[in-house]
C-alpha cells in the first residue's frame, strides 16, 4: 500500500479570495514504512501574502518571487502522488487549493481525486476523539509526538509530524521519530485499529466438568466468607423474579 502524507502552505485561508499555494510537502510510505522519498517545493504565488499567514509560516514574498510557479512543477508533483492514498489533515483545505491550481492550467482539467484517494486525518480524529481538540498540535500532545522543533509551520515538516500522528492513531508501527506512542482513543480507536489489521479468528475454549466443579467450590467459599453476598452467584428467588 503506497501512501503519501501531504501538507501545503498558502498565502491565506480562502481560495475563493484568490489565495495560492506557496509550498507543497510530501512524505512517501510503503506498507506503513517511510521509503525515504519526499517531494518539497516552494512556489511563486504571483500575489501578496497575508500578514497573518506569513506569521504562521515565515515565508516572504521576496523569497518566493525567485521560486518556480505551480505550472512548472505540476508534472513532477503529479508523478509523485499519482495512484497513492493521500493522508492530509483537514483535507478539504489542501485539496481545494491544489484543485484551484489545477484549474488555472490549460485543459484537460484535472482534480486531485482523479489521481489519488484521500484520507482526512481530521475527520478520523473526530471519530476517535469526539468533542476534543483535534488540531495537529493537540494530536501531537495526545499521542506524544515530539513537535518541539517546529517554531514555524512548514509543509514538509508538518507532513513528517502528521506521519507520526497518523501511525500512532492507526496502530503505532513505524513512527518516523521512533518515540513511544500513546495507545489512546478508547473503544473507537481500538475498533479502528482492529479493522485495519483485519479479522483474527479467536479460539473458544470451554471449561471442563472438573473446572466447573472447582469453580462452584470457589463460589461456595466466597458466599460463606461474604455471608451470602456473593455477586457471582444469583440467588434462586432473584432468578425466578427476573
QUIMOWO-V445025 format. One record per pair of residues at least 12 apart in sequence whose ideal C-beta (glycine too) atoms are under 8 Angstrom apart, sorted by the first residue. I is the first residue (numbers start at 1). J is the second residue. Records with the same first field share a line. If there is no record, write none. Layout:
BEGIN
I=J + J
END
This chain:
BEGIN
1=30 + 31 + 32 + 85
2=28 + 29 + 30 + 83 + 84 + 85
3=28 + 29 + 30 + 32 + 84 + 85 + 86 + 87
4=26 + 27 + 28 + 29 + 80 + 81 + 84 + 85 + 86 + 87 + 116
5=26 + 27 + 29 + 86 + 87 + 88 + 159 + 160 + 162 + 163 + 166
6=24 + 25 + 26 + 81 + 86 + 87 + 88 + 94 + 159
7=24 + 25 + 88 + 89 + 94 + 155 + 156 + 158 + 159 + 162
8=21 + 23 + 24 + 25 + 94 + 97 + 98 + 155
9=21 + 22 + 23 + 53 + 56 + 57 + 59 + 153 + 154 + 155
10=22 + 45 + 53 + 97
11=45 + 47 + 48 + 49 + 50 + 53
12=49 + 50 + 52 + 53
13=50 + 53
15=96 + 97 + 100
18=47
19=45 + 47 + 50 + 53 + 97
20=43 + 45 + 46 + 47 + 70 + 97 + 100 + 101
21=43 + 45 + 70 + 97 + 98 + 101
22=42 + 43 + 45 + 49 + 57 + 59 + 64 + 67
23=40 + 41 + 42 + 43 + 57 + 59 + 154 + 155 + 156
24=39 + 40 + 41 + 43 + 77 + 98 + 155
25=38 + 39 + 40 + 154 + 155 + 156 + 157 + 158 + 159
26=38 + 39 + 40 + 80 + 81 + 156 + 159
27=156 + 159 + 160 + 163 + 176
28=80 + 84
29=163 + 174
32=167 + 171 + 173 + 174
33=174
34=163 + 174 + 176
37=80
38=156 + 159
39=76 + 77 + 80 + 81
40=155 + 156
41=67 + 68 + 73 + 76 + 77
42=59 + 63 + 64 + 67
43=64 + 67 + 68 + 69 + 70 + 73
44=64 + 65 + 66 + 67 + 68 + 69
45=64
46=69
48=61
49=61 + 64
56=152 + 153
57=152 + 153 + 154
58=152
70=101 + 104 + 105
71=104 + 105
74=101 + 102 + 105
78=110 + 115
81=112 + 115 + 116
82=115 + 116
83=115 + 116
84=116 + 117
85=116 + 117 + 118 + 119
86=112 + 116 + 117 + 118 + 119
87=119 + 121 + 162 + 163 + 166
88=118 + 119 + 120 + 121 + 162
89=120 + 121 + 122 + 136 + 158 + 162 + 165
90=120 + 122
91=118 + 119 + 120 + 121 + 122 + 123
92=120
95=112 + 113 + 118
98=112
99=111 + 112
121=139 + 162 + 165 + 166 + 169
122=134
124=169 + 170 + 192
125=139 + 169
127=188 + 192
128=169 + 185 + 186 + 188 + 189 + 192
129=142 + 185
136=158 + 161 + 162 + 165
139=165 + 169
140=161 + 164 + 165
142=182 + 184
143=164 + 165 + 168 + 169 + 181 + 182 + 184
144=168 + 179 + 180 + 181 + 182
145=161 + 164 + 165 + 168 + 175 + 177 + 179 + 181
146=177 + 179
147=161
160=176
163=175 + 176
164=176 + 177 + 179 + 181
167=181
168=181 + 182
169=185 + 189 + 192
170=192 + 193 + 196
171=193 + 196 + 197
219=232 + 233
END
